[in-house]
Amino acid sequence: MVCFVGGISFRGNHNVGIGNTNRIDGTHYAVWFDSAAAHRKGSAQRVAQRCVLKMQAQEVSNGRKTDTLVIGSGISGSSLAFSLHQAGADVILAESRDRVGGNVISRNENGYTWEEGPNTFQPAPHILRLAVDLGLKDDVVLADHTLPRFVYWNSELYALPLGPSDIPKFRLLSLWGAIRAGLGAAGLVLPPATKSGEEETVKDFITRHLGREVFEKMIDPFVSGVYAGDPSRLSMGSAFKKIKALEDLGNTRGIVEGAIIRLRQRKREAPPPDPELPEYKGGALGSFRRGLGMLPNAVKDRLGTDRVLLSHAVDSIEYSKEEEFPYTVTLVHAGSPVTVKAKHVALTTPARATASILRGLVSDSVLDRVAEVYYPEVVSVTLAYPNEAFKTPLKGFGNLIPRTMKVRTLGTIWSSVLFPGRCPENETLLLSYIGGARDVAIKDISDDEVANQVHADISKILLKDGAMEQYPPKVIGVRRWERAIPQYNVGHEGVIKDLLQGCEQYPGLHIGGNYRSGVAFGDCVLWGVETAKEIVSGN
């Protein structure tokens, strides 16, 4: 549901004030996420590439040398580094923290498994190929693809349609709202009100295509779930570019016609199934047995300690095009400088950190705009309830909450329903998010108050009458992300375009991160796969 990136928050052990609740997670911090992955190479091709490309990292008098230095070990950085390693290129992965994974934080304590950063991925061949190559095939867990998503509206939960056959039973929309959506789906859509070349917001695009009701009841909570953002500011072309592109595919401007055309195109373009990959159904969600953190940790183990530099922060980066290794990067470890010379440098750091690293190389006016990319504060809250506390047994992905319902929590993932075994059998584990671009006041309340608020909201939506006092939850984890998900607001595309243009004068400099490639796990994975191909072919 929610993906996000964050600053640092440090708090000690304490009991959260929800009746007789108890906290089991102990000390907690905060950081954030990003991603990238690998396609399988044939074994003969791998051997050939290694023969041509392999240059073992070496200690020399003026510093260590490598083909590629990847800065940042989130999903983008980790999977890019592993993809290069698989292709036979020498690579060093540098991380300022003392662990890999960036904002992927999986916890396994006292019989509970929970995520405090990204929570799931949508299965795709490039992600599963990476998992298989890392030896994680048997650790992949896939949720039941038939589990519905629910929207909370006027004290009721409505299951969103999983397919066309569910539409006649869907009662969330009024009669007029359904007719208006149907007209838009049929292609009766007005042109955008914006001038040619101007960006259209998510709110304006969806309202123009499917009507106000669909936006308010379905898309607004979805945007809260994905971006924790404000759809009146998010750019449709940047935040949901694949959906935006659908209106230009058909004879009408209808996105349903465009979706049908695109589906046919994808079927024609799809490669044959890879028998080595786990099978999955459309609409399924994935993770790993002990959480998403298994992936970056497997990358660390495969690269080895010689190629993964933890607690190494970037101090400076210099470029000299005359040299064989044109990039000289100075890292700081335990107060001492460490120099790495590289042919390629890949930055997979958040926007503000990237702007800081590139000072002196790219125009300050461009980097100032990059540093201003907005990341709202979001808090993730994981609570466990006894099964008997619920109105009915939960069966679904989770519930989203339109902002017009005046419920402060953005949405709740039913974690142990998606992935059984993540808590004791007599309990249900729920992961909720609160805060975001339309609730900046979240920064002013304590973790205890946040947990209390989420418990009150869950009690209202999911629990039996009186359960709020009768069944106080166990507070498994509360993590505050001071800078969560990058917002692809109107103007964001121009910021990225200017940044990439500013970097064009530096061959071998690659810019990644979820503010650039997309916030979804799979988007970041794909960036890493494709960037690895570019680097290898350039060598």
N, C-alpha and C positions, 0 to 999 in steps of 0.2 A: 504494500500500500504506500507508505510514506518512505521516501528516500531522502537523506539529508546530510549536511556537513557542519562541523561545529568547532567552537573554540574550546577552551579548557575550563572545566569546573571541578573543583576538588572539595569533597566533603567527607567527614569522618563517619564512623558508625553512630547510628542513633535510631531510636524507635520513632516511627511515623505515627502521628496522632489520629488514627482511625480506630476508635474504640480500643480493643486490646490487640491491635495489629502488632506484628513483629517484622523486622527487616532482616533479611538474611544475606544481602549482597555485600555488606561491608563498605570499605572505602571505594569511591568511584570517581572517575574523571570524565573528560569529554573530548572528542575529536571527530573526524568525518570521512566520507567515502567517495569512491571513484573506482573504475574498473576496466579490464581488457583481457583477451584470451587467444588460443592458438588453434590452427588447423593442423591436422595430422600430415606429416610428410612420409613418403615411402622410405623404408629403411635404406635402400640403395642411394636415394637422393640425399638422405641425411649424411651418410658416410662421405659422399662426394662433396657436399657442402662443407663438412668439417675439414676435409683435406685442403680446400681452397681458403676457407675463412678463418680457421681456428688460429687464434693468437692468444696464448695463455697470458693472463694478466701478470705483469712483471714489475718488480720493484727496481727502479732506476734512480740515479742520483737526483734527478730533477722531478721525481714523482712517479706515480704508478700510471701505466698506460693501458688503455682498453679500446676496443672498437666502439662501444656505446656505454655511456654513463646514464642510467635511469635515475632520476631524482624523484623520490616519493614511492612508497611501497604499498599504496592502496591497490584496489583491484586493477586499475589501469596500469600502474607501474609494475605490479607483480606479474600480471599476465603478459605484458610486453616483454619484460625481462626473460620470462620463461620461454616465450615464443622465439626470441632471439637465441637463447641457449639451445633450444631444440634444433634450430637451423644451423648450429655450429659456430655462431658468432660469439666472440668474447664479450661479456657484459658484466658491469658492476651495478648493483642496486644500492643506492644510498637513501637512508631514512633518518630523519632528525629525531624520531622517538626511539625508545628502547625495545620496540616490537614492530613487527610487520603488520600490514593490514589496513593502515590508515583508519578509516571510520568503520570498518567492519570489525565489530566487537561481539564475539559470541561468548556466552558465559555458561559454564556447566558446574553447578554447585548444589549440594544437598538434595540431589534428585531432580533438579530443574535444569532445563536447557532453554536459554532465551537469547534474543538478539537485542542489542542496544543501538545499533546503527541500521544499515540495510537489513531487511528481514527475509526476502525471498528473491528468486529470479524466475523469469519466464523461460522455460527450457528452449534451447535453440542449438543447432549442431555445433556452432563455434564454442559455446559454453561447455557442452557435454564432451566435445573433443578434448578441450583443455583438462577437464576433470579426469577423463580416461588416461590421458598422457601423464597426468600427475599421480596415477595410481589410486584415484578416488572413486572409481566406477562403483564399487560395492558400498560406498558411503553416500551415494546420491539417493535422496529421498524425494519422491514426487507425490504431491497431494492429489486427492481424488478430483478429476477434472469436472465432475458433475456438481461439485459443491457450489452453491449460489452465493452471490454477493447481495447483501441486503442494504436498503436505504431506510432510515428512520424518518417517518413523517407522521406528525399528529398522533403520537403515542402508538403507532403501529410500525412493524417491520415488513417491508415489501421486497420480495426477491426479484432482482433484476433478471430479465429474460436471458437464458443461455443460448437460445436459438429462435428461429421464426415460429416454431410450434408453441413457444411459451407466450408469444405476444397476445393472443386472444384472452389469456388468463391474467394479464398484467393490469392491475387496477390502481396503480399509483397516479396515473394521469386522469384528468377529467375528460369527458367526452370531447369537448372542444380542444383540449390539449392534445389528445390523440389524433383528432382530425388534422390539426395544424401540423403535427409532426409527420403525419402521413403525406400531406401535400408537399412538404419539404423533401421527404424521402423520395417522392415520385419525381422530383426535379423542378417543382414550381418554386424557384428561389430567386429573389431579387438580387441584383448585383450589389457589391459592397458599397456602403455609404462613404467610405474613405476614398480619397483621390488616388489616381493611378500611381503606384509606387509606394504608397503609404501602407504601414502595417495595420492589420486589423486585430483587435483584441479577441481573446477566447470568448468572452461574453457576447460581443457583437457578432462574431462568426456563427456561434451556435444558435443564438436568437434568430438571426437571419435565416438560417437553414431549417431549424426544427422548432422554433418558437420559444417563448419566454418560459413556459412550464417545464419543458425538457431541460432547459438550462438550469432553472432554479432547483428542480427536484432531483436531477440526475447528474448533470455536468458540474455544477458548482461543488457538490460534495466530492466528486471524483477529482477535481482540481485540488481540493483541500487534501485529499489522500495522497496524490502524487507529488505535488509541489509545496503543500502548505501555503499556497499562494493566493493572490487576488486576481480572479479571472478578468476583472475590468482593467488590469494593468498587464497581464501576461500576453505576449504576442502569440497569436495562433500559428503564424509561420515559423516561429522559433521553437515554441514549447511543444507543438504537436504538428510538426511539418509534414509527417506522412499523411495525417488526416486532411490537412489543408490542401495537399497536392491532389486529393481525390476529386475535388470539384472541377479540375481541369482535364480529367481523363475522358469523360463521356460527351454525348451530344447535348445533355443538359448540364446544369451546374450542381445537380444532386449528388451528394456524397455516397448515397447507396448505390447508384449506378456506377460511380467511380470505384467503389469497393468491390463490386462484382467483377469489373474489368481487371482491377489489380489482382484479385484472387486468381483469375485465369492466367494472368501473366506470371504470377509466382509459381503456379503449377507447371507451366511450360519451362520456367527457368530453374526449377528445383533440381539439384543433383540427385542421383539415386541414393536411397537410404544407406547409411553406413551401418553394417551389421555389428560393428564393435560398440556402438553407442546404445545407452539405455533407451528403451522405447517410451514414448510419451504421447499424450493426447493433447489436442488443441485446447487451450484454456487452463491447462494444468499449471501449477506453480512448483518450484523446486527449491531444495536446500541440500544440506549435507547432514549426516547423522548427528554430528556434534556442533552443527551450525556452520554458517558461511565462513567463519574464520578458519576452517580446515583448509580452504583453498590457498590463501596467502601463506599459511604456515607450511603447506606442502611445497610451495614454490621456494620458500626459504631453505627447506631441507634439501631440495634437489639442486639448488644453486650452490649450497655449501657456505660456510662461514667466511671463506676467502672472498666470495663475490657479493655478500650481503653485509653492508656496513651500517650497523645500527648506531644510533646516537651520534650521527654525523650530519651536522647542519651546514647548509651552504653559506659561505661567507662572501664569495665573489666568483664571477665567471668572466673570463677574458677570451677574446677571439683573435687569432692571427692566421690569415688565410694562406700564408706562405708555408706553414708547417704541415708535416704529414698528419700530426695530431693537433688540429687547429684550436681546439678548446682546452683551456686550462681552468679547472675548477678547484677552488680552494674550499675545503670542508673544515669544520672545526669539530674535534672529538676530544672530550675531557680537557678542554682548554687549549689544545695544541692543534696547529694547522696540519692538514693532510691534503696533498696536492694530487689531483687525478688529471691526466691528459687524455683526451678522447677525440675520436673522429666524429662521433655523434653525441649529442646531449638531448635527452627527452625530459621535459618538465611535466610532471603529472601532479603538481601541487595546486592547492586552491588559488582562486584568482588573485587575492591580495598578496599571497606569498610569491606567486609568479611575477607580479608587477615589481615586487621588491627585488627579486633576483635579477631581473632584466634591466634594472636602472643602469644607465650608462651605455646600453646597447640599443635600446629602442626609445623613441621620443617620449619625453615625460608627459606630454599632453595625451598620448595614447595610453600610457601606463596608469595615469591618474584615473582614466575612465575604467580601466580594467580593475583597479583597486576598489572602485566604487560599486562593483557588481554586488547586488543586495542578497544577503543570506539572512533570512529572519531567524529568530530564536524559536526552537522547538524543544519540547521535553518528551522523552519516551518513558512510559510508565508500565511496568509489568506487574500484574496482580494475579494472585491465585485464589480461587473461590471453591468451597465445597460444592460438589455437583448438585446437592439438594437445594442450593440457593437460587437456582434459575427457574424462571417461569415454565420453560420447557427445555428438554435437552437440546443443546446447540448442535446444529448441523449446517455448516456453511463456512465460507471464507472469513466473513466478518461483517461489520456494519459501518456504513458511512453516514454522515450526519450533515444535511444542508445547514448553512449558516443561519437561514431564516428560522430554524427551530430553536434558536437561542440556547443551544447546548454547547458548552465551551469546548468539550473534547472534540477533536476533528474526526476521529474514527477509531475503531477497535478491531484488531486482528484476533481471531479466535485460534490462537497458536497451537494449542494441544488438540484441536479438532483437525486442523490442517495436517499436523505432523504428530500423530499419537506417540506417546512415550516421553513427552517433554515435561511431564510432571507426574506425581503420584496418580494412580488410577481413580482415586476417589475425589480428585480435584480437576478443575478446568483452568488453564493458563490463558490469560488475556494480555495482549500488548496494545496499549493505546498511545495516541499522540495528541499533544495539546500545545497551543501557541500558534506560531505561523505569522504570515504577513498581515493578517487582519486581527491579531490579538497580541500586539506588541507589549501590552501590560503584563504578559506572563513573566517578564523579567523581574517584576516587582514583588512576586510572591515566592515564598520558600518552597523547598521540595516537599515538606510536610503538607503545605496547603495545596500544592499541585496534586499530590496523591489523594488527598481528601476530595478535591474537586472531581477527579477522574472516578473515584469510587461512587460519588453522588450521581454522576452522569450514567455510569454503568447500572447502578441500582434503578434508576428511572427507566432505562431502556430494556434491560435483560433480566433483572432479578424479581423475585416474588415481592408482593407487598410486605413491607416491614422487614425485608431482608437487609436493608442498609444497616440497621442496628443489630439484627439478629446474627448476621453472617459477615463480620468484619473480615476483609481479605488479608492474606499475607502479602506484604509489599516485597516483591522479589527484587525489583530494581527500579531506580529512578535515575535517569541520566539527562542532564541539561546540555543541550547543544546550542551554544551561544551564537554560532554561525552555522546554520543548518543547510538547507537546500538552496543552491544558486537559483535566482529568479530570472527566467527568460522573459523579462518584461519588454515592452515596446522599446526599441533601440538597442537591444542586446546583440542582435545580428550585426549591426554596424560596429559595435565594440570589438567583436571577435574578428570581423573582416579587417579592421584597421590593425589589430594585433598581429594577425597572420601576415599582412602586408609588411608590417614593420620588421618581421622576422625573416622575410625573404632574402635579405642581404646576407644572411648567415646560413649557408648550406650546411645541412646536418643538424640544425636546431629544430626540434619537434615539440609542439605544444599540445598537451593533452589535459585531462581532468574533466570532471562532469559538468563544469561550467562551459566547456567547449564542445564535448562530444554528445551530450545528452545526459540526463540524470539517471536513467534506468541502468541497472546492472549490465544488461545486454548491450546497451549503447557503448558503454565504456570498454567492455570486452571486445567489441567489434573494432573500436578504435585501436586497441592494442594489437589485434591480429593484423589489421591492414597496415599499421605503421611498421610492424616487424617486417612485413613483406617489402615495404618501400626501402627500409634500411638494408636488408639483405640484398635486394636487387641492385641497390646503389653501390654496394661493395664490389 
